[in-house]
Every structure is written in structure tokens, then in C-alpha cells.
């Protein structure tokens, strides 16, 4: 049963890493200017950092 839990945790960590990294990249690629552009960058940055933190937590839980 432990192998299933580890596999699920690895899957969650992988998904969180991919979503976090892509959100950070999308935050840099936004072309909107002004207040709306800054809001998009902050939102993408927040989701990106959150995804990477979840990935790190899952990696710590697996070790």
C-alpha cells in the first residue's frame, strides 16, 4: 500500500511542478500593460510560487 501512496504523492508533486513553472513563465510572457498587466503578473507569480512550494512539500514528504 505504501507504494501506491508514494506513486500518488509523486504524481501530485510532478503536476504541481509543471503548473508552477508554467505559471511563472506565463507571468513573464504577458504583454498586457498598466494595472491589468501588473495584476496578471502578480496572479501568475502567486500561482507559480504556490505550485513550486507544493512540489517541494511533496518531495520532502516522499523522502
N, CA and C atoms as a LAMMPS dump frame, in Angstrom:
ITEM: TIMESTEP
0
ITEM: NUMBER OF ATOMS
189
ITEM: BOX BOUNDS ff ff ff
-5.0000000000000000e+02 5.0000000000000000e+02
-5.0000000000000000e+02 5.0000000000000000e+02
-5.0000000000000000e+02 5.0000000000000000e+02
ITEM: ATOMS id mol type element x y z
1 1 1 N 0.826 -1.205 0
2 1 2 C 0 0 0
3 1 3 C 0.865 1.261 0
4 2 1 N 2.039 1.154 0.597
5 2 2 C 2.935 2.305 0.656
6 2 3 C 3.378 2.733 -0.743
7 3 1 N 3.546 1.761 -1.627
8 3 2 C 3.958 2.095 -2.993
9 3 3 C 2.899 2.926 -3.705
10 4 1 N 1.625 2.648 -3.471
11 4 2 C 0.55 3.434 -4.081
12 4 3 C 0.545 4.86 -3.567
13 5 1 N 0.751 5.019 -2.276
14 5 2 C 0.774 6.363 -1.684
15 5 3 C 1.955 7.159 -2.229
16 6 1 N 3.109 6.52 -2.329
17 6 2 C 4.285 7.196 -2.879
18 6 3 C 4.077 7.574 -4.342
19 7 1 N 3.433 6.704 -5.099
20 7 2 C 3.181 6.991 -6.514
21 7 3 C 2.215 8.168 -6.66
22 8 1 N 1.19 8.215 -5.845
23 8 2 C 0.233 9.323 -5.897
24 8 3 C 0.898 10.624 -5.477
25 9 1 N 1.707 10.573 -4.436
26 9 2 C 2.408 11.782 -3.99
27 9 3 C 3.383 12.269 -5.056
28 10 1 N 4.055 11.349 -5.741
29 10 2 C 4.957 11.734 -6.819
30 10 3 C 4.18 12.386 -7.964
31 11 1 N 3.016 11.839 -8.288
32 11 2 C 2.181 12.424 -9.329
33 11 3 C 1.722 13.826 -8.98
34 12 1 N 1.321 14.028 -7.732
35 12 2 C 0.906 15.361 -7.287
36 12 3 C 2.084 16.333 -7.349
37 13 1 N 3.256 15.877 -6.926
38 13 2 C 4.442 16.73 -6.977
39 13 3 C 4.797 17.099 -8.414
40 14 1 N 4.693 16.154 -9.32
41 14 2 C 5.014 16.415 -10.722
42 14 3 C 4.03 17.399 -11.34
43 15 1 N 2.756 17.213 -11.071
44 15 2 C 1.737 18.13 -11.598
45 15 3 C 1.933 19.527 -11.017
46 16 1 N 2.204 19.611 -9.711
47 16 2 C 2.413 20.914 -9.079
48 16 3 C 3.639 21.609 -9.671
49 17 1 N 4.699 20.852 -9.94
50 17 2 C 5.904 21.448 -10.513
51 17 3 C 5.641 22.003 -11.907
52 18 1 N 4.965 21.223 -12.725
53 18 2 C 4.695 21.658 -14.1
54 18 3 C 3.782 22.882 -14.103
55 19 1 N 2.717 22.857 -13.311
56 19 2 C 1.81 24.005 -13.26
57 19 3 C 2.494 25.236 -12.663
58 20 1 N 3.306 25.038 -11.638
59 20 2 C 4.011 26.161 -11.032
60 20 3 C 5.004 26.799 -11.981
61 21 1 N 5.783 25.98 -12.65
62 21 2 C 6.781 26.503 -13.573
63 21 3 C 6.125 27.198 -14.766
64 22 1 N 5.059 26.598 -15.287
65 22 2 C 4.394 27.231 -16.423
66 22 3 C 3.718 28.537 -16.012
67 23 1 N 3.215 28.636 -14.796
68 23 2 C 2.615 29.891 -14.334
69 23 3 C 3.659 30.995 -14.21
70 24 1 N 4.833 30.652 -13.706
71 24 2 C 5.896 31.646 -13.599
72 24 3 C 6.313 32.118 -14.983
73 25 1 N 6.448 31.197 -15.928
74 25 2 C 6.828 31.569 -17.291
75 25 3 C 5.745 32.438 -17.925
76 26 1 N 4.481 32.087 -17.726
77 26 2 C 3.388 32.882 -18.289
78 26 3 C 3.344 34.278 -17.672
79 27 1 N 3.756 34.409 -16.422
80 27 2 C 3.82 35.727 -15.796
81 27 3 C 4.824 36.634 -16.479
82 28 1 N 5.913 36.063 -16.959
83 28 2 C 6.909 36.861 -17.676
84 28 3 C 6.503 37.146 -19.117
85 29 1 N 5.645 36.309 -19.679
86 29 2 C 5.288 36.449 -21.09
87 29 3 C 4.068 37.339 -21.337
88 30 1 N 3.394 37.772 -20.302
89 30 2 C 2.19 38.577 -20.512
90 30 3 C 2.544 39.905 -21.166
91 31 1 N 1.71 40.325 -22.096
92 31 2 C 2.001 41.551 -22.839
93 31 3 C 1.053 42.689 -22.47
94 32 1 N 0.126 42.443 -21.558
95 32 2 C -0.802 43.487 -21.138
96 32 3 C -0.066 44.52 -20.304
97 33 1 N -0.382 45.795 -20.511
98 33 2 C 0.295 46.861 -19.775
99 33 3 C -0.672 47.507 -18.796
100 34 1 N -0.115 48.313 -17.924
101 34 2 C -0.928 49.054 -16.976
102 34 3 C -1.299 48.226 -15.764
103 35 1 N -2.393 48.632 -15.138
104 35 2 C -2.83 47.982 -13.908
105 35 3 C -3.241 46.526 -14.155
106 36 1 N -3.903 46.279 -15.265
107 36 2 C -4.334 44.923 -15.607
108 36 3 C -3.126 44.004 -15.811
109 37 1 N -2.084 44.511 -16.453
110 37 2 C -0.878 43.721 -16.669
111 37 3 C -0.174 43.365 -15.379
112 38 1 N -0.103 44.335 -14.463
113 38 2 C 0.539 44.057 -13.181
114 38 3 C -0.276 43.048 -12.378
115 39 1 N -1.591 43.137 -12.466
116 39 2 C -2.45 42.188 -11.759
117 39 3 C -2.23 40.772 -12.295
118 40 1 N -2.119 40.628 -13.61
119 40 2 C -1.867 39.317 -14.199
120 40 3 C -0.516 38.761 -13.751
121 41 1 N 0.502 39.616 -13.73
122 41 2 C 1.825 39.158 -13.315
123 41 3 C 1.826 38.695 -11.87
124 42 1 N 1.125 39.417 -11.007
125 42 2 C 1.063 39.033 -9.596
126 42 3 C 0.305 37.72 -9.43
127 43 1 N -0.809 37.57 -10.159
128 43 2 C -1.583 36.339 -10.06
129 43 3 C -0.786 35.139 -10.563
130 44 1 N -0.162 35.276 -11.73
131 44 2 C 0.64 34.177 -12.25
132 44 3 C 1.813 33.869 -11.322
133 45 1 N 2.432 34.887 -10.78
134 45 2 C 3.538 34.676 -9.852
135 45 3 C 3.099 33.955 -8.59
136 46 1 N 1.937 34.343 -8.058
137 46 2 C 1.429 33.691 -6.851
138 46 3 C 1.14 32.215 -7.111
139 47 1 N 0.444 31.923 -8.216
140 47 2 C 0.137 30.528 -8.528
141 47 3 C 1.41 29.742 -8.827
142 48 1 N 2.377 30.373 -9.455
143 48 2 C 3.632 29.694 -9.741
144 48 3 C 4.4 29.337 -8.491
145 49 1 N 4.534 30.293 -7.596
146 49 2 C 5.261 30.034 -6.349
147 49 3 C 4.504 29.015 -5.506
148 50 1 N 3.177 29.1 -5.472
149 50 2 C 2.398 28.119 -4.709
150 50 3 C 2.598 26.711 -5.255
151 51 1 N 2.6 26.573 -6.58
152 51 2 C 2.818 25.261 -7.175
153 51 3 C 4.196 24.71 -6.861
154 52 1 N 5.198 25.562 -6.906
155 52 2 C 6.551 25.103 -6.588
156 52 3 C 6.693 24.734 -5.118
157 53 1 N 6.016 25.461 -4.237
158 53 2 C 6.057 25.132 -2.807
159 53 3 C 5.365 23.791 -2.553
160 54 1 N 4.237 23.556 -3.208
161 54 2 C 3.56 22.266 -3.063
162 54 3 C 4.459 21.141 -3.569
163 55 1 N 5.16 21.38 -4.662
164 55 2 C 6.089 20.39 -5.187
165 55 3 C 7.206 20.093 -4.18
166 56 1 N 7.752 21.117 -3.578
167 56 2 C 8.798 20.915 -2.578
168 56 3 C 8.274 20.171 -1.348
169 57 1 N 7.057 20.484 -0.934
170 57 2 C 6.472 19.783 0.209
171 57 3 C 6.236 18.318 -0.098
172 58 1 N 5.783 18.014 -1.298
173 58 2 C 5.588 16.62 -1.682
174 58 3 C 6.933 15.896 -1.77
175 59 1 N 7.945 16.585 -2.273
176 59 2 C 9.279 15.982 -2.315
177 59 3 C 9.815 15.705 -0.935
178 60 1 N 9.569 16.606 -0.014
179 60 2 C 10.001 16.388 1.379
180 60 3 C 9.235 15.23 2.001
181 61 1 N 7.934 15.136 1.709
182 61 2 C 7.13 14.051 2.269
183 61 3 C 7.553 12.696 1.701
184 62 1 N 8.041 12.673 0.475
185 62 2 C 8.486 11.422 -0.121
186 62 3 C 9.819 10.956 0.427
187 63 1 N 10.635 11.867 0.914
188 63 2 C 11.973 11.47 1.386
189 63 3 C 11.948 10.902 2.782
